[in-house]
């Protein structure tokens, strides 16, 4: 009787260990599935963020292209010359220059036209 009881107890313990091992395997499989789902969700989230960033940059580029086209249409040679004169004048106002010599680099002194710096001083 004692021997049979011990035999039954050992069988029960063996079956219990097998059950615990199977349970751990199932738990690990479920954990692996959960990690895969989390990874896929992170990938989808990252893809969405990249798509949004790409759309934002595309819109920025389109906006800058439109601004450039507007500026390109609005800046005629006369406007460009006036901008150069204003910029040159602002630079010389802020510099502490005691003596300044203007040299025409275009070589157009004989034709009678003046460069931007010559217009400021003249």
N, CA, C and O atoms as a DFTB+ gen file, in Angstrom:
488 C
 N C O
     1  1       0.813      -1.177       0.000
     2  2       0.000       0.000       0.000
     3  2       0.872       1.262       0.000
     4  3       0.648       2.180      -0.789
     5  1       1.838       1.295       0.867
     6  2       2.746       2.441       0.958
     7  2       3.487       2.621      -0.364
     8  3       3.704       3.745      -0.816
     9  1       3.863       1.526      -0.967
    10  2       4.595       1.560      -2.222
    11  2       3.702       2.113      -3.343
    12  3       4.149       2.920      -4.158
    13  1       2.472       1.685      -3.376
    14  2       1.538       2.176      -4.390
    15  2       1.252       3.668      -4.195
    16  3       1.135       4.422      -5.161
    17  1       1.143       4.073      -2.938
    18  2       0.906       5.492      -2.642
    19  2       2.099       6.337      -3.096
    20  3       1.928       7.412      -3.671
    21  1       3.278       5.848      -2.835
    22  2       4.499       6.564      -3.252
    23  2       4.576       6.614      -4.775
    24  3       4.970       7.628      -5.351
    25  1       4.198       5.516      -5.421
    26  2       4.204       5.451      -6.885
    27  2       3.213       6.466      -7.468
    28  3       3.534       7.164      -8.430
    29  1       2.010       6.547      -6.886
    30  2       1.000       7.502      -7.334
    31  2       1.468       8.941      -7.118
    32  3       1.240       9.815      -7.954
    33  1       2.127       9.168      -5.978
    34  2       2.631      10.511      -5.679
    35  2       3.693      10.915      -6.707
    36  3       3.695      12.055      -7.171
    37  1       4.581      10.009      -7.062
    38  2       5.629      10.297      -8.043
    39  2       5.018      10.549      -9.421
    40  3       5.467      11.441     -10.141
    41  1       4.007       9.778      -9.790
    42  2       3.324       9.998     -11.061
    43  2       2.663      11.381     -11.082
    44  3       2.736      12.111     -12.070
    45  1       2.026      11.710      -9.976
    46  2       1.367      13.021      -9.878
    47  2       2.390      14.142      -9.985
    48  3       2.176      15.120     -10.701
    49  1       3.523      13.996      -9.257
    50  2       4.572      15.024      -9.316
    51  2       5.143      15.136     -10.730
    52  3       5.417      16.241     -11.198
    53  1       5.321      14.027     -11.399
    54  2       5.838      14.026     -12.768
    55  2       4.862      14.707     -13.714
    56  3       5.258      15.518     -14.551
    57  1       3.597      14.375     -13.577
    58  2       2.581      15.005     -14.419
    59  2       2.473      16.501     -14.105
    60  3       2.272      17.321     -15.001
    61  1       2.607      16.836     -12.840
    62  2       2.561      18.243     -12.435
    63  2       3.732      19.015     -13.045
    64  3       3.555      20.142     -13.506
    65  1       4.932      18.413     -13.050
    66  2       6.098      19.066     -13.652
    67  2       5.900      19.238     -15.151
    68  3       6.221      20.288     -15.708
    69  1       5.370      18.206     -15.804
    70  2       5.109      18.281     -17.238
    71  2       4.103      19.404     -17.518
    72  3       4.281      20.197     -18.443
    73  1       3.060      19.455     -16.714
    74  2       2.048      20.504     -16.879
    75  2       2.660      21.889     -16.693
    76  3       2.376      22.805     -17.465
    77  1       3.508      22.046     -15.658
    78  2       4.166      23.342     -15.410
    79  2       5.081      23.729     -16.573
    80  3       5.135      24.894     -16.967
    81  1       5.797      22.749     -17.116
    82  2       6.693      23.022     -18.247
    83  2       5.869      23.423     -19.471
    84  3       6.214      24.380     -20.164
    85  1       4.790      22.701     -19.738
    86  2       3.925      23.044     -20.864
    87  2       3.321      24.437     -20.676
    88  3       3.201      25.208     -21.628
    89  1       2.947      24.742     -19.445
    90  2       2.395      26.059     -19.144
    91  2       3.423      27.160     -19.384
    92  3       3.085      28.214     -19.922
    93  1       4.668      26.927     -18.993
    94  2       5.733      27.906     -19.231
    95  2       5.982      28.088     -20.725
    96  3       6.217      29.203     -21.191
    97  1       5.930      26.977     -21.478
    98  2       6.124      27.065     -22.926
    99  2       5.009      27.900     -23.553
   100  3       5.276      28.768     -24.385
   101  1       3.757      27.642     -23.157
   102  2       2.635      28.413     -23.684
   103  2       2.765      29.888     -23.324
   104  3       2.495      30.767     -24.143
   105  1       3.182      30.144     -22.086
   106  2       3.354      31.534     -21.648
   107  2       4.428      32.222     -22.486
   108  3       4.263      33.374     -22.889
   109  1       5.530      31.516     -22.748
   110  2       6.611      32.102     -23.547
   111  2       6.146      32.354     -24.980
   112  3       6.495      33.372     -25.578
   113  1       5.363      31.432     -25.528
   114  2       4.835      31.626     -26.884
   115  2       3.921      32.845     -26.940
   116  3       3.997      33.636     -27.881
   117  1       3.064      32.999     -25.945
   118  2       2.177      34.160     -25.897
   119  2       2.973      35.455     -25.722
   120  3       2.634      36.480     -26.313
   121  1       4.021      35.408     -24.917
   122  2       4.883      36.579     -24.728
   123  2       5.565      36.944     -26.047
   124  3       5.676      38.118     -26.400
   125  1       6.019      35.916     -26.767
   126  2       6.654      36.164     -28.070
   127  2       5.667      36.791     -29.054
   128  3       6.017      37.718     -29.783
   129  1       4.423      36.279     -29.072
   130  2       3.406      36.853     -29.956
   131  2       3.135      38.314     -29.588
   132  3       3.011      39.174     -30.459
   133  1       3.044      38.575     -28.281
   134  2       2.806      39.942     -27.824
   135  2       3.945      40.865     -28.239
   136  3       3.707      41.994     -28.668
   137  1       5.183      40.389     -28.113
   138  2       6.335      41.204     -28.514
   139  2       6.327      41.465     -30.015
   140  3       6.693      42.555     -30.455
   141  1       5.911      40.469     -30.811
   142  2       5.827      40.659     -32.251
   143  2       4.774      41.720     -32.597
   144  3       4.998      42.571     -33.458
   145  1       3.640      41.658     -31.923
   146  2       2.577      42.642     -32.170
   147  2       3.056      44.038     -31.768
   148  3       2.802      45.014     -32.474
   149  1       3.747      44.127     -30.633
   150  2       4.281      45.422     -30.205
   151  2       5.274      45.954     -31.233
   152  3       5.251      47.139     -31.567
   153  1       6.142      45.086     -31.732
   154  2       7.143      45.488     -32.713
   155  2       6.465      45.976     -33.996
   156  3       6.850      47.001     -34.558
   157  1       5.457      45.235     -34.450
   158  2       4.732      45.644     -35.656
   159  2       4.027      46.979     -35.438
   160  3       4.002      47.816     -36.340
   161  1       3.461      47.188     -34.266
   162  2       2.798      48.458     -33.961
   163  2       3.813      49.600     -33.972
   164  3       3.525      50.685     -34.475
   165  1       4.992      49.356     -33.420
   166  2       6.034      50.386     -33.428
   167  2       6.460      50.701     -34.859
   168  3       6.679      51.862     -35.206
   169  1       6.577      49.660     -35.690
   170  2       6.965      49.881     -37.087
   171  2       5.910      50.691     -37.829
   172  3       6.241      51.585     -38.607
   173  1       4.648      50.378     -37.587
   174  2       3.563      51.116     -38.234
   175  2       3.573      52.569     -37.765
   176  3       3.398      53.490     -38.563
   177  1       3.777      52.764     -36.468
   178  2       3.825      54.122     -35.922
   179  2       4.988      54.909     -36.530
   180  3       4.835      56.074     -36.899
   181  1       6.141      54.263     -36.630
   182  2       7.307      54.924     -37.220
   183  2       7.066      55.239     -38.694
   184  3       7.421      56.319     -39.166
   185  1       6.465      54.301     -39.417
   186  2       6.145      54.553     -40.828
   187  2       5.199      55.735     -40.968
   188  3       5.373      56.573     -41.853
   189  1       4.196      55.804     -40.098
   190  2       3.250      56.916     -40.152
   191  2       3.936      58.243     -39.859
   192  3       3.671      59.246     -40.522
   193  1       4.820      58.247     -38.863
   194  2       5.554      59.478     -38.547
   195  2       6.415      59.914     -39.718
   196  3       6.497      61.104     -40.025
   197  1       7.065      58.945     -40.380
   198  2       7.900      59.280     -41.534
   199  2       7.055      59.814     -42.691
   200  3       7.468      60.739     -43.391
   201  1       5.874      59.231     -42.890
   202  2       4.992      59.716     -43.954
   203  2       4.535      61.142     -43.659
   204  3       4.488      61.980     -44.559
   205  1       4.199      61.414     -42.405
   206  2       3.773      62.766     -42.027
   207  2       4.918      63.759     -42.233
   208  3       4.714      64.848     -42.770
   209  1       6.120      63.377     -41.803
   210  2       7.275      64.259     -41.982
   211  2       7.539      64.500     -43.461
   212  3       7.866      65.616     -43.864
   213  1       7.396      63.451     -44.273
   214  2       7.608      63.585     -45.711
   215  2       6.575      64.529     -46.329
   216  3       6.915      65.367     -47.164
   217  1       5.313      64.391     -45.915
   218  2       4.277      65.284     -46.428
   219  2       4.540      66.729     -46.011
   220  3       4.361      67.654     -46.802
   221  1       4.970      66.916     -44.749
   222  2       5.285      68.274     -44.283
   223  2       6.411      68.885     -45.101
   224  3       6.337      70.049     -45.497
   225  1       7.448      68.104     -45.352
   226  2       8.583      68.622     -46.132
   227  2       8.163      68.898     -47.577
   228  3       8.623      69.866     -48.183
   229  1       7.303      68.062     -48.121
   230  2       6.819      68.293     -49.481
   231  2       6.019      69.589     -49.538
   232  3       6.160      70.368     -50.481
   233  1       5.181      69.820     -48.530
   234  2       4.404      71.060     -48.491
   235  2       5.315      72.270     -48.312
   236  3       5.101      73.308     -48.938
   237  1       6.332      72.139     -47.460
   238  2       7.283      73.244     -47.273
   239  2       7.982      73.568     -48.583
   240  3       8.134      74.734     -48.949
   241  1       8.408      72.515     -49.289
   242  2       9.091      72.720     -50.563
   243  2       8.186      73.424     -51.561
   244  3       8.615      74.349     -52.251
   245  1       6.934      72.986     -51.637
   246  2       5.980      73.628     -52.552
   247  2       5.778      75.097     -52.168
   248  3       5.705      75.968     -53.035
   249  1       5.689      75.360     -50.866
   250  2       5.518      76.741     -50.395
   251  2       6.727      77.594     -50.781
   252  3       6.567      78.706     -51.284
   253  1       7.931      77.079     -50.549
   254  2       9.133      77.835     -50.889
   255  2       9.253      78.037     -52.399
   256  3       9.720      79.081     -52.854
   257  1       8.830      77.037     -53.173
   258  2       8.872      77.197     -54.625
   259  2       7.912      78.291     -55.080
   260  3       8.233      79.077     -55.971
   261  1       6.731      78.336     -54.461
   262  2       5.777      79.397     -54.808
   263  2       6.324      80.759     -54.418
   264  3       6.213      81.717     -55.183
   265  1       6.920      80.851     -53.217
   266  2       7.514      82.130     -52.787
   267  2       8.621      82.560     -53.736
   268  3       8.719      83.733     -54.095
   269  1       9.448      81.611     -54.139
   270  2      10.543      81.922     -55.049
   271  2      10.010      82.397     -56.396
   272  3      10.548      83.335     -56.985
   273  1       8.960      81.756     -56.879
   274  2       8.372      82.172     -58.150
   275  2       7.809      83.589     -58.044
   276  3       7.965      84.389     -58.967
   277  1       7.155      83.902     -56.923
   278  2       6.614      85.251     -56.718
   279  2       7.743      86.272     -56.658
   280  3       7.666      87.333     -57.277
   281  1       8.798      85.943     -55.904
   282  2       9.934      86.868     -55.810
   283  2      10.612      87.023     -57.156
   284  3      11.034      88.118     -57.525
   285  1      10.715      85.927     -57.888
   286  2      11.364      85.975     -59.193
   287  2      10.601      86.888     -60.154
   288  3      11.207      87.620     -60.936
   289  1       9.280      86.839     -60.091
   290  2       8.470      87.710     -60.943
   291  2       8.566      89.167     -60.499
   292  3       8.538      90.079     -61.326
   293  1       8.679      89.379     -59.192
   294  2       8.671      90.742     -58.660
   295  2      10.007      91.437     -58.710
   296  3      10.060      92.666     -58.647
   297  1      11.084      90.697     -58.822
   298  2      12.408      91.323     -58.801
   299  2      12.857      91.559     -60.238
   300  3      13.369      90.666     -60.912
   301  1      12.649      92.772     -60.670
   302  2      13.108      93.191     -61.991
   303  2      14.518      93.737     -61.847
   304  3      14.993      93.914     -60.725
   305  1      15.197      94.006     -62.950
   306  2      16.556      94.557     -62.835
   307  2      16.604      95.862     -62.038
   308  3      17.559      96.095     -61.296
   309  1      15.589      96.713     -62.181
   310  2      15.576      97.974     -61.426
   311  2      15.415      97.708     -59.923
   312  3      16.079      98.337     -59.100
   313  1      14.528      96.772     -59.579
   314  2      14.323      96.440     -58.171
   315  2      15.592      95.824     -57.595
   316  3      15.973      96.122     -56.463
   317  1      16.245      94.966     -58.374
   318  2      17.485      94.331     -57.910
   319  2      18.560      95.387     -57.685
   320  3      19.296      95.322     -56.700
   321  1      18.654      96.348     -58.577
   322  2      19.654      97.402     -58.422
   323  2      19.357      98.240     -57.184
   324  3      20.278      98.615     -56.458
   325  1      18.090      98.537     -56.936
   326  2      17.720      99.304     -55.750
   327  2      18.048      98.508     -54.478
   328  3      18.503      99.079     -53.487
   329  1      17.819      97.204     -54.511
   330  2      18.142      96.361     -53.347
   331  2      19.649      96.356     -53.094
   332  3      20.093      96.426     -51.948
   333  1      20.431      96.272     -54.170
   334  2      21.895      96.296     -54.029
   335  2      22.334      97.625     -53.441
   336  3      23.197      97.661     -52.564
   337  1      21.751      98.715     -53.914
   338  2      22.108     100.034     -53.391
   339  2      21.758     100.160     -51.906
   340  3      22.558     100.655     -51.112
   341  1      20.554      99.708     -51.540
   342  2      20.147      99.773     -50.132
   343  2      21.065      98.940     -49.249
   344  3      21.477      99.381     -48.176
   345  1      21.379      97.741     -49.704
   346  2      22.254      96.865     -48.927
   347  2      23.639      97.469     -48.783
   348  3      24.219      97.465     -47.697
   349  1      24.160      97.983     -49.868
   350  2      25.485      98.611     -49.822
   351  2      25.471      99.817     -48.897
   352  3      26.400     100.011     -48.113
   353  1      24.427     100.623     -48.985
   354  2      24.314     101.798     -48.123
   355  2      24.247     101.384     -46.650
   356  3      24.895     102.002     -45.805
   357  1      23.479     100.358     -46.343
   358  2      23.383      99.883     -44.952
   359  2      24.719      99.355     -44.443
   360  3      25.076      99.567     -43.284
   361  1      25.440      98.682     -45.298
   362  2      26.755      98.156     -44.886
   363  2      27.693      99.311     -44.566
   364  3      28.360      99.305     -43.531
   365  1      27.744     100.290     -45.440
   366  2      28.664     101.397     -45.219
   367  2      28.242     102.278     -44.047
   368  3      29.092     102.918     -43.428
   369  1      26.962     102.322     -43.733
   370  2      26.518     103.096     -42.570
   371  2      27.006     102.461     -41.270
   372  3      27.333     103.163     -40.313
   373  1      27.051     101.162     -41.241
   374  2      27.408     100.461     -40.009
   375  2      28.904     100.207     -39.861
   376  3      29.356      99.799     -38.792
   377  1      29.665     100.439     -40.902
   378  2      31.122     100.264     -40.816
   379  2      31.769     101.574     -40.414
   380  3      31.319     102.652     -40.804
   381  1      32.821     101.470     -39.637
   382  2      33.567     102.661     -39.228
   383  2      34.776     102.785     -40.159
   384  3      35.877     102.322     -39.861
   385  1      34.519     103.432     -41.301
   386  2      35.578     103.571     -42.303
   387  2      35.946     105.051     -42.391
   388  3      35.097     105.907     -42.643
   389  1      37.238     105.330     -42.176
   390  2      37.667     106.726     -42.225
   391  2      37.989     107.155     -43.651
   392  3      37.816     108.324     -43.993
   393  1      38.447     106.241     -44.478
   394  2      38.787     106.595     -45.858
   395  2      38.313     105.466     -46.761
   396  3      38.481     104.290     -46.436
   397  1      37.723     105.826     -47.893
   398  2      37.211     104.807     -48.796
   399  2      37.528     105.220     -50.223
   400  3      37.376     106.379     -50.607
   401  1      37.968     104.246     -50.991
   402  2      38.213     104.478     -52.408
   403  2      37.291     103.558     -53.195
   404  3      37.149     102.380     -52.863
   405  1      36.673     104.088     -54.224
   406  2      35.766     103.308     -55.055
   407  2      36.471     102.990     -56.353
   408  3      36.974     103.874     -57.045
   409  1      36.496     101.718     -56.663
   410  2      37.122     101.272     -57.905
   411  2      36.058     100.550     -58.710
   412  3      35.343      99.695     -58.186
   413  1      35.958     100.895     -59.973
   414  2      34.990     100.240     -60.834
   415  2      35.619      98.974     -61.386
   416  3      36.582      99.035     -62.149
   417  1      35.073      97.820     -60.999
   418  2      35.637      96.543     -61.416
   419  2      35.109      96.107     -62.781
   420  3      35.668      95.201     -63.398
   421  1      34.042      96.740     -63.256
   422  2      33.459      96.358     -64.542
   423  2      34.265      96.893     -65.717
   424  3      34.166      96.387     -66.835
   425  1      35.041      97.893     -65.457
   426  2      35.797      98.505     -66.547
   427  2      34.915      99.344     -67.450
   428  3      35.253      99.588     -68.609
   429  1      33.785      99.786     -66.917
   430  2      32.850     100.552     -67.742
   431  2      32.988     102.050     -67.490
   432  3      32.033     102.805     -67.672
   433  1      34.180     102.477     -67.071
   434  2      34.386     103.895     -66.797
   435  2      34.296     104.741     -68.054
   436  3      33.885     105.900     -67.997
   437  1      34.675     104.173     -69.179
   438  2      34.657     104.934     -70.433
   439  2      33.247     105.082     -70.989
   440  3      32.966     106.038     -71.712
   441  1      32.373     104.165     -70.666
   442  2      31.018     104.216     -71.234
   443  2      30.133     105.211     -70.510
   444  3      29.065     105.555     -71.016
   445  1      30.539     105.682     -69.350
   446  2      29.774     106.704     -68.654
   447  2      28.791     106.139     -67.643
   448  3      28.151     106.919     -66.937
   449  1      28.639     104.853     -67.539
   450  2      27.715     104.292     -66.555
   451  2      28.464     104.087     -65.247
   452  3      29.667     103.827     -65.251
   453  1      27.759     104.203     -64.134
   454  2      28.378     104.039     -62.845
   455  2      27.952     102.720     -62.222
   456  3      26.862     102.221     -62.501
   457  1      28.810     102.156     -61.380
   458  2      28.428     100.972     -60.625
   459  2      27.657     101.409     -59.378
   460  3      27.477     102.604     -59.144
   461  1      27.212     100.456     -58.592
   462  2      26.363     100.747     -57.428
   463  2      27.088     101.615     -56.412
   464  3      26.514     102.573     -55.896
   465  1      28.348     101.291     -56.120
   466  2      29.101     102.087     -55.135
   467  2      29.350     103.490     -55.658
   468  3      29.319     104.458     -54.898
   469  1      29.596     103.597     -56.941
   470  2      29.795     104.913     -57.532
   471  2      28.559     105.767     -57.482
   472  3      28.653     106.990     -57.376
   473  1      27.393     105.145     -57.557
   474  2      26.134     105.885     -57.462
   475  2      25.926     106.417     -56.043
   476  3      25.370     107.498     -55.848
   477  1      26.380     105.640     -55.059
   478  2      26.244     106.088     -53.664
   479  2      27.085     107.320     -53.419
   480  3      26.620     108.290     -52.820
   481  1      28.295     107.284     -53.871
   482  2      29.219     108.392     -53.585
   483  2      28.937     109.570     -54.490
   484  3      28.979     110.718     -54.047
   485  1      28.648     109.301     -55.756
   486  2      28.391     110.379     -56.729
   487  2      27.129     111.060     -56.391
   488  3      26.729     111.996     -57.083
